[in-house]
Amino acid sequence: MRKLRNLVLVLVPLLILVLWFLLKVHQFQSFEVNFSDGLIALQLSRGWLEGRPFLYDNYFGFHSRIHNYYILPLTGFVTRSTGIYGFFILYIGLLALLLANIFLWLKKYRSNRGQHWLSLLAFIIGPFTFFVYLDLYGWHPEQYFFPLTGLLAFNLARRQWIWSVLLIILIYSIKETSAVLLCGLLLFASTTDLVLKNPKATWLKLLFNTRNIVIVLICLLLFGAGMYLLSYVNGQESDRVNQAFDHVRQSGSAIRFAIYLTEFLIAATIFFMIGAILFFPWLQKVPRQGLIWAVLGGYFLVLCFVFFVEGLLYYPQFYMSLPYPPRAGGLWAFLCGCYIFLLVRSIEYQNNVKSDNSYKYLLSSLVFQLAAYPFLISHEAAVYNMDKVGRGIFSFFTPHPDPNVQQLAELADKLPEGSQVIAPYKYLPVFQRVYASEWKHRHLVLGRPAIYIFEKSSLRNSSEYTLPEKGYLIIPNHNLLILSDSTWNIRQPN
C-alpha cells in the first residue's frame, strides 16, 4: 500500500502537468483566447535567430523600449522549431524539474512525506497556479517567474550556490521588476535562516545585519540598472512609468481613483491570506514567527506597490491591475518561493517536524483558491466573465474551428521562413510559424508582406484596411479576400 501511495503521489502531478500542456495547446488552437501577447513573445523569442532585429516585433517595434524581456531570446533555441508550444514545454518542464527535485529530496524523510508533498502541491500545481497559467492574452515571459523562483528557493535552502546564481541571473533577465521579486525572496530566506540558526538574537540583528543590507543594496543596484537601461533606450521619449502617472492624472476623478485603490487593497489582502494559510502550520513550530510574518507580509506589500504602479498604465481597468496574470503570478511566485524555503529549512533544522494541522490548512487554501480566483485572477475584460475560458476547457474534445482556418493553415505552411502576414487578429495564430501582424500594427511590418487577409464583410467599412497597389494575386475564399505576393510564387492550396 505504501508503494502504491507513493506511485500515486508521483503519477498524479505528472498527469496534471500533461493535461495542463494539452489544455494550453487547445486554448491556442481553439481561437477562444486572444493570443496576441503570446505571439509577440514568440516573435521576440526567435526573430533574432532568423535575421530580424533583436527584440523586435510587429506589434510594438523595438520591444526593449517597453520591457527588459531578455530571457526571451534564450527561449528562441526551443521556439524556433516548436513555435509557441515551446513556451508551454519549457514551463511544464521547469515545473516537472521543481517537483522532481523536491520529491527526491523528500525520499530520505519517511515520516510525514505525504503531508509535506501535498502541501507543496497546493502551491505548485494548485488552482491559483493553473489560472495564472491560462493567461489573459495567451502567454507572457513573467510566467517563468513561478517555476524559476521555486527552483531558486529550493536550491538556496539546499545551499546549492552555483545553481542559485544561475537561477538568479535567469530570473533577473525576465523583466525590469525582477530585481524586486528577487530581493523579497532573498531577504525572506536570509532572515528565516538566521532565525533558525540563532533564535535568541534580537530582531535588530536578525533584520539589520550585513547580509540583509548587502542583499538590499545589490538588488537596488540591479533594479536601478534595469530602469536606467529602459530610460536610455527610450531617449527623449517618456518611459512607461511616467506614461502611467500621466495617464492617471488625465483620466478620472479622485473618487474613482479611491474606489480603484480600495478594490486593489481588498484583492491584495485576500490574495495574501489565501497564500499565508499554508504557512501557519510550519510557522507555529518556528521561533520568532512574528518576525518572519513581518518580513513575508511587509515585502508582499512592496511587491503589491510595484504591481500597482505597473497597472496604472491601464487605469481604471482593474482587471489589468493586480488580477492580470503576469502580476498575480509574480505575487504567487513570491509566496510559493518563500514557502518552499521555509518548509525545506524547517524540516532540515528541526528534524522533519510534523505539522498536526497541515491538512486542515491545505484544504482551506484549496477551497479559497477555487472560490476567489474569478476576482483575483482575470481572463476577460470583465473580471467575473469566465465563459470563454470555460468553453475552452469543456470543448476540448469537440472544437469548432473557423471554416477558413484549414485553408489559411495550408497557405501558412507554404510561406518561406521570415515571411510577414497582415491579418485580422483572430487568424494570427494560424501564422505562428512566420511573422503575423494585426491590421492596426501594419506600419511596423518590416519590408513587404507576403500575405494580406481581409474580411469581406468589413472591407468597405474598416478604416484600417488598405489594399496594396500592385504585385499581389487573389487566392479564392468565400469569406476572405486573400492577397498573395506574386513574387513568392505560392501555389494555391487545394
C-alpha positions in Angstrom: 0.0 0.0 0.0 2.9 2.4 0.8 4.4 1.8 -2.7 1.0 2.3 -4.3 0.5 5.5 -2.4 4.0 6.8 -3.4 3.3 5.9 -7.0 0.0 7.8 -7.0 1.7 10.8 -5.4 4.2 10.9 -8.3 2.0 10.0 -11.2 -1.0 12.3 -10.4 1.1 15.5 -10.5 2.8 14.3 -13.7 -0.6 13.6 -15.3 -1.9 17.1 -14.2 1.1 18.7 -15.9 0.4 16.7 -19.1 -3.2 17.8 -19.0 -2.1 21.4 -18.5 0.1 21.3 -21.6 -2.7 19.8 -23.7 -5.2 22.4 -22.5 -2.8 25.2 -23.3 -2.3 23.8 -26.8 -6.1 23.5 -27.2 -6.6 27.0 -25.9 -4.2 28.3 -28.6 -5.7 26.3 -31.4 -9.4 26.9 -30.5 -9.2 30.7 -31.1 -11.2 31.3 -27.9 -8.5 33.4 -26.4 -6.7 36.5 -27.9 -3.1 35.2 -28.0 -1.6 38.5 -29.1 0.9 38.8 -26.3 1.9 35.2 -26.7 2.6 35.8 -30.4 4.5 38.9 -29.5 6.7 36.9 -27.2 7.2 34.3 -29.9 8.5 36.9 -32.3 10.8 38.4 -29.7 12.0 34.9 -28.9 13.2 33.7 -32.2 13.3 36.7 -34.5 17.0 37.4 -33.9 17.8 33.8 -35.0 16.1 34.4 -38.3 17.8 37.7 -39.2 15.3 40.1 -37.7 16.3 43.0 -35.3 17.0 42.0 -31.7 13.8 42.0 -29.6 11.7 43.4 -32.4 8.0 42.5 -33.0 5.4 43.6 -35.5 3.1 45.0 -32.7 5.3 47.5 -30.9 8.5 47.6 -32.8 11.7 47.5 -30.7 10.2 46.0 -27.5 13.3 46.7 -25.5 11.9 50.2 -25.1 9.0 48.8 -23.2 10.3 45.8 -21.1 13.6 44.1 -20.3 12.5 40.8 -21.7 16.0 39.5 -22.2 15.1 35.9 -21.3 13.0 35.6 -24.5 16.0 35.4 -26.9 17.3 32.4 -24.9 14.0 30.6 -25.4 14.4 31.1 -29.1 16.6 28.0 -29.4 13.4 26.0 -28.4 10.6 28.0 -30.0 12.3 28.3 -33.4 11.5 24.6 -34.0 8.5 24.2 -31.8 6.7 27.5 -32.2 4.6 28.9 -29.4 4.3 25.4 -27.9 7.9 25.7 -26.9 6.9 28.2 -24.2 4.5 25.7 -22.8 7.1 22.9 -23.0 9.7 25.0 -21.1 7.2 26.0 -18.4 5.9 22.5 -17.8 9.4 21.1 -17.9 10.6 23.6 -15.3 7.6 22.7 -13.1 8.4 19.0 -13.5 12.0 19.7 -12.6 10.9 21.5 -9.5 8.6 18.7 -8.4 11.2 16.1 -9.2 13.9 17.8 -7.1 11.6 18.2 -4.1 10.3 14.6 -4.3 13.8 13.1 -4.5 14.8 15.3 -1.5 11.8 14.1 0.5 12.6 10.5 -0.1 15.0 10.5 2.8 12.2 11.6 5.2 10.0 8.6 5.5 7.6 10.0 8.1 5.3 12.8 7.1 6.5 12.7 3.5 3.0 12.7 2.1 2.0 15.6 4.3 4.9 17.7 3.1 4.4 16.7 -0.5 0.7 17.6 -0.6 1.2 21.0 1.0 3.8 21.8 -1.7 1.5 20.6 -4.5 -1.2 23.0 -3.3 1.2 25.9 -4.2 3.0 24.4 -7.2 0.1 22.9 -9.2 -2.9 24.3 -7.2 -5.9 26.3 -8.6 -4.1 29.7 -8.5 -1.1 28.4 -10.4 -3.4 26.9 -13.0 -5.5 30.0 -13.6 -2.4 32.2 -13.9 -1.1 29.7 -16.4 -4.2 30.1 -18.6 -3.2 33.7 -19.0 -5.3 36.6 -20.4 -3.6 37.2 -23.7 -2.0 33.8 -24.2 1.5 33.9 -22.8 3.9 36.3 -21.1 7.6 35.9 -20.1 6.5 36.6 -16.5 5.1 33.1 -16.4 8.6 31.9 -15.8 8.8 33.7 -12.5 6.9 30.9 -10.9 9.0 27.8 -11.7 12.3 29.6 -11.6 11.6 31.2 -8.2 10.5 27.9 -6.8 13.8 26.3 -8.1 15.8 29.2 -6.7 14.1 28.8 -3.2 14.8 25.1 -3.2 18.5 25.5 -4.2 19.0 28.3 -1.7 17.5 26.1 1.1 19.8 23.2 0.0 22.8 25.5 -0.3 23.4 24.8 -4.0 25.1 28.0 -4.7 26.1 27.5 -8.3 22.6 26.7 -9.4 21.3 29.5 -7.2 23.4 32.1 -9.0 22.4 30.7 -12.4 18.7 30.9 -11.5 19.1 34.5 -10.1 20.6 35.5 -13.5 17.7 33.9 -15.4 15.1 35.5 -13.1 16.7 38.9 -13.4 16.5 38.6 -17.2 12.7 38.1 -17.2 11.7 41.7 -16.7 12.8 45.0 -15.3 11.0 44.4 -12.0 12.6 41.0 -11.4 15.1 42.5 -9.0 12.3 43.5 -6.7 11.0 39.9 -6.6 14.5 38.5 -6.1 15.1 40.9 -3.2 12.0 39.8 -1.4 12.8 36.1 -1.7 16.5 36.6 -0.7 15.5 38.7 2.3 12.9 36.1 3.5 15.5 33.3 3.0 18.2 35.2 4.8 16.0 36.2 7.8 14.4 32.8 8.1 17.9 31.1 8.0 19.2 33.5 10.7 16.1 32.9 12.9 16.6 29.1 12.7 20.3 29.3 13.4 20.1 31.9 16.3 16.5 32.3 17.5 17.6 34.2 20.6 19.2 37.1 18.7 17.5 40.4 18.8 15.2 41.4 16.0 17.6 44.2 15.1 20.4 41.7 14.5 18.1 39.4 12.6 16.9 42.1 10.3 19.6 44.8 10.0 22.7 42.7 9.5 25.4 42.8 6.9 23.9 40.1 4.8 20.5 41.6 4.5 21.9 45.1 3.9 24.1 43.7 1.0 21.1 41.9 -0.5 19.0 45.1 -0.5 21.9 47.3 -1.9 22.7 44.8 -4.7 19.0 44.4 -5.7 18.5 48.2 -5.6 21.6 48.5 -7.9 20.2 45.8 -10.3 16.7 47.4 -10.3 18.2 50.8 -11.0 20.4 49.4 -13.8 17.3 47.9 -15.4 15.3 51.1 -15.2 18.2 53.1 -16.4 18.5 50.8 -19.4 14.8 51.4 -20.2 15.2 55.1 -19.9 18.4 55.1 -22.1 16.8 53.1 -25.0 13.8 55.4 -24.9 16.0 58.5 -25.3 13.9 61.7 -25.1 10.6 59.9 -25.1 8.7 59.2 -21.8 9.1 55.7 -20.3 6.1 53.6 -19.2 6.3 54.7 -15.6 5.9 58.4 -16.5 3.2 57.5 -19.0 1.3 55.6 -16.3 1.3 58.6 -13.9 0.4 61.0 -16.7 -2.5 58.7 -17.7 -3.9 58.7 -14.2 -3.7 62.4 -13.9 -5.6 62.8 -17.2 -8.3 60.2 -16.6 -10.7 60.0 -13.8 -11.7 61.8 -10.6 -10.3 61.4 -7.1 -13.3 59.4 -6.1 -12.9 56.9 -8.9 -9.2 56.5 -8.1 -10.1 56.0 -4.4 -12.5 53.2 -5.4 -9.8 51.7 -7.7 -7.3 51.8 -4.8 -9.7 50.3 -2.3 -10.5 47.4 -4.7 -6.8 46.8 -5.2 -6.2 46.7 -1.4 -9.1 44.3 -0.8 -7.8 42.0 -3.6 -4.2 42.1 -2.3 -5.4 41.3 1.3 -7.4 38.3 0.2 -4.6 37.1 -2.1 -2.1 37.2 0.8 -4.4 35.4 3.2 -5.0 32.6 0.7 -1.3 32.0 0.4 -0.5 32.7 4.0 -2.9 29.9 5.2 -0.3 27.3 4.1 2.4 29.0 6.2 0.5 28.7 9.5 1.3 25.0 10.4 5.0 25.5 9.8 5.5 28.9 11.4 3.8 27.6 14.6 6.9 25.4 15.1 9.4 28.1 14.3 10.8 30.6 16.8 10.3 34.3 16.3 7.5 33.6 14.0 6.2 37.2 14.3 9.4 38.4 12.7 9.1 36.0 9.8 5.5 37.0 9.3 6.5 40.7 9.3 9.1 40.0 6.5 6.7 38.0 4.5 3.8 40.4 4.8 5.9 43.5 4.6 7.6 42.6 1.4 4.3 41.3 -0.1 3.2 45.0 0.3 6.3 46.1 -1.5 5.5 43.8 -4.5 1.9 45.0 -4.5 3.1 48.6 -4.7 5.3 47.8 -7.7 2.5 45.9 -9.5 0.0 48.7 -8.6 2.3 51.2 -10.4 2.6 48.8 -13.4 -1.2 48.5 -13.7 -1.8 52.3 -13.6 -1.0 52.4 -17.4 -4.4 50.7 -17.9 -6.3 52.6 -15.2 -9.2 52.4 -14.4 -9.4 48.9 -15.8 -9.0 46.9 -12.7 -8.7 43.5 -14.5 -5.3 44.8 -15.8 -4.1 45.6 -12.4 -3.3 43.0 -9.6 -5.6 40.3 -11.2 -3.7 40.5 -14.5 -2.0 37.0 -14.7 1.6 38.3 -15.1 1.2 40.4 -11.9 -0.9 37.8 -10.0 1.7 35.2 -11.0 4.5 37.4 -9.6 2.8 37.6 -6.2 2.1 33.9 -6.2 5.7 33.1 -7.2 7.0 35.1 -4.2 4.7 33.4 -1.7 5.5 29.9 -3.2 9.2 30.6 -3.2 9.1 31.7 0.5 7.0 28.7 1.4 9.4 26.2 -0.3 12.4 27.7 1.5 10.6 27.7 4.9 9.4 24.1 4.6 12.8 22.8 3.5 14.8 24.6 6.1 12.2 23.8 8.9 12.4 20.1 8.1 16.2 20.0 8.0 16.8 22.2 11.0 14.1 20.7 13.2 14.5 17.0 12.2 11.4 16.6 10.0 9.0 18.4 12.3 5.4 17.2 11.9 2.6 19.7 11.5 -0.5 18.3 13.1 -3.0 20.6 11.3 -1.4 20.9 7.9 -4.3 19.0 6.2 -6.8 21.4 7.6 -4.9 24.4 6.3 -4.2 22.7 3.0 -7.9 22.1 2.4 -8.8 25.6 3.4 -6.3 27.1 0.9 -7.6 25.0 -1.9 -11.2 25.9 -1.2 -10.3 29.6 -1.0 -8.3 29.5 -4.2 -11.2 28.0 -6.1 -13.7 30.4 -4.6 -11.6 33.6 -5.1 -9.9 33.1 -8.5 -12.6 34.9 -10.6 -11.9 38.1 -8.7 -8.2 37.7 -8.1 -7.1 36.4 -11.5 -8.7 37.8 -14.6 -9.0 36.2 -18.0 -11.5 38.6 -19.6 -12.1 42.3 -19.9 -14.8 41.8 -17.2 -13.2 40.2 -14.2 -16.1 37.9 -13.5 -16.7 36.7 -17.0 -15.1 33.3 -17.4 -17.4 32.0 -20.1 -14.8 32.0 -22.8 -12.2 30.1 -20.7 -14.9 27.7 -19.6 -15.8 26.9 -23.2 -12.1 26.3 -23.9 -12.0 23.7 -21.1 -15.2 21.8 -21.8 -14.9 21.9 -25.6 -11.5 20.1 -25.6 -12.8 17.1 -27.5 -15.3 18.9 -29.6 -13.6 22.0 -31.1 -15.5 24.1 -33.6 -12.8 25.8 -35.8 -13.5 28.6 -38.2 -14.1 27.0 -41.7 -11.4 29.4 -43.1 -8.7 28.1 -40.8 -7.8 25.0 -42.7 -7.2 26.9 -45.9 -5.1 29.5 -44.1 -3.1 26.8 -42.3 -2.3 25.2 -45.7 -1.2 28.5 -47.0 0.9 29.3 -43.9 2.8 26.1 -44.4 3.9 27.2 -47.8 5.4 30.5 -46.7 9.2 30.8 -46.6 11.0 31.4 -43.3 10.8 35.1 -42.2 7.6 35.9 -44.2 5.3 38.5 -42.8 1.5 38.5 -42.9 -1.2 41.1 -42.1 -4.5 39.6 -41.0 -7.5 40.1 -38.6 -6.3 39.3 -35.1 -8.4 36.1 -34.8 -6.4 34.5 -37.6 -2.9 35.4 -36.3 -2.4 32.0 -34.5 -2.6 30.3 -37.9 0.6 32.1 -38.9 2.7 31.4 -35.8 5.5 29.9 -37.9 6.1 33.2 -39.6 5.5 36.8 -38.5 1.9 37.9 -38.4 0.5 41.3 -37.5 -2.9 42.8 -36.8 -4.0 45.5 -39.2 -3.7 48.3 -36.7 0.0 47.5 -36.4 0.7 47.2 -40.2 3.1 50.2 -40.1 5.6 48.1 -38.0 5.9 45.3 -40.6 9.5 45.1 -41.9 9.6 45.1 -45.7 6.9 43.7 -48.0 4.2 41.4 -46.5 3.8 38.0 -48.2 0.1 37.8 -47.5 -2.7 40.3 -46.8 -6.0 39.0 -45.4 -9.2 41.0 -45.3 -12.7 40.1 -44.0 -15.0 40.8 -47.0 -17.9 41.8 -44.7 -15.7 44.6 -43.2 -13.8 45.6 -46.3 -15.8 48.7 -47.1 -16.3 49.9 -43.6 -13.0 49.3 -42.0 -10.7 52.3 -41.8 -7.7 50.1 -41.0 -7.9 48.0 -44.2 -5.5 49.2 -47.0 -5.3 47.5 -50.4 -1.8 47.1 -51.8 -1.4 48.9 -55.1 0.0 46.1 -57.2 2.0 42.9 -57.2 -0.5 40.6 -55.4 -2.6 37.7 -56.6 -6.0 36.8 -55.3 -6.4 33.4 -53.6 -10.1 32.4 -53.7 -12.0 32.2 -50.5 -15.7 32.8 -49.9 -15.4 34.9 -46.7 -12.0 36.4 -47.0 -10.1 38.4 -49.5 -6.6 36.9 -49.5 -3.9 38.7 -51.5 -0.6 36.8 -52.0 2.7 38.5 -53.1 3.2 37.3 -56.7 7.0 37.2 -56.3 6.7 34.4 -53.8 5.2 32.1 -56.4 3.0 30.5 -53.8 0.7 27.8 -55.2 -2.9 28.0 -54.2 -3.9 25.5 -51.6 -6.1 22.6 -52.6 
